[in-house]
Amino acid sequence: MNILLIEDEQRIADFVCAGFREQNFVVEHCLDGNDGYTRASQGAYDVIVLDIMLPGRDGLSILKGLRQIGNATPVILLTARNELGDRIDGLNLGADDYLAKPFFVEELIARIHAMLRRISGERQNVLAVGNLKLDRITREVAWAGQSVDLTGREFNLIEYLMRSPGRVFTRTQILEHVWGYDFDPSTNVVDVCIQRIRKKISSLDKGELEASPIESVRGVGYRFHKPGEGA
Ligand code: CA
């Protein structure tokens, strides 16, 4: 699960990030509203946890902006005790839930699970592109009907690329989303992980089907092959 946390109080961010990582959530954190909006509008997150009072751009404006561009990522607002008006505005603007400060991180995590369960009834949990099929709930992956045994990291990587077929992601973007913390950008963990996924898939189809669903884009990064486009 990829979460974007937009929260300017470092102390709150620290305990939230620690709680999320204990749950094996991948969390990206930003302290500023402008930066937060940019990341929220460009990234592929499962959930955005959004503070209201932020430097740069406030949370309600970020939420409004995201919904206006058609970004439907579930949003939980973090509100101060006396911001009842803001909570109502937030729900009207398309927030999925809110939590008043102070809160326990366990409650935030429980709210996220409840919210995703609610939404999962409405949202597609099976991604299928070309020969690859991926179930985000059971975490099963199949290539042309045959089960592919991926590690958690490999699953998260292929899911990240597969959500935007044809879009090129840099190694740094993949590193940030799948590994979730600052790695040395010169590390080759992304390439190694992609090689492992390709090997697992190619061992199943013995060259009979199309090439690997993950394409290298020279000098840039990787993308998930979009059926109908040349390899
Ligand atoms: Ca704040």
Residues whose N, C-alpha, C, O or C-beta is under 5 A from the ligand:
A	BS01	CA	D8 D51 M53 L54
